[in-house]
Amino acid sequence: MDATTIAAAIGGLRTAGDIARSILDLKIDSEISEKVIELQRQILSAQEAALSTQQLQMELLETKRQLEKEIADLKAWDRERENYELKDIARGTFAYVPKPNPNTSEPFHWLCTNCFETRKKSILQAGQSGGSNSRDRAYHCGLCSNTIFVPWRVAPTKSE
């Protein structure tokens, strides 16, 4: 919290207390009216300082919540990233492939390198022939529209 705001709130409340004590000592109505007005100003100032401090605290709590979520997301991605490795799947064409894991029932697949580097997991989907060689098959990324071309005989398999 902002120490200046808290100090202002405490100072305002202290001044308000001093004014209230001086009101008890006054005997003249006009002096009492002036002190009451001054007291009201001090109370209003203290309330504004308290509201400002509360607003700041709410903003800090929201920022903390967002940062905690971001840290949790990064840790989850780091755990997921550990399951993959970058491989040259054909003639200098790269994709992320699952590391060997006998405990998974997930089908073998290739992940887009562009998306993987931005912490997204996008499976490359086989398409028709394409590229400069009609014996190549195109694999497309549904997120970033990246396309890679590999020979027809090359396909995602666990033997990689």
Number of C-alpha atoms within 10 A of each C-alpha: 11 10 9 11 18 16 12 16 23 15 15 21 19 15 17 23 15 12 17 16 11 12 18 9 9 12 9 9 9 10 12 17 12 12 18 16 12 16 21 14 14 21 19 15 18 23 15 15 20 17 14 16 19 13 13 15 14 12 12 13 12 12 12 12 12 12 12 12 12 12 12 12 13 13 12 11 14 12 11 12 17 10 13 17 13 15 15 12 18 14 9 9 11 17 23 25 24 23 14 14 10 6 6 8 7 8 9 17 17 24 23 27 21 18 18 17 11 8 15 15 19 20 22 24 16 16 12 13 17 17 14 8 11 11 14 18 22 19 23 21 20 14 14 11 13 14 18 21 23 22 17 13 8 12 17 15 12 13 6 13
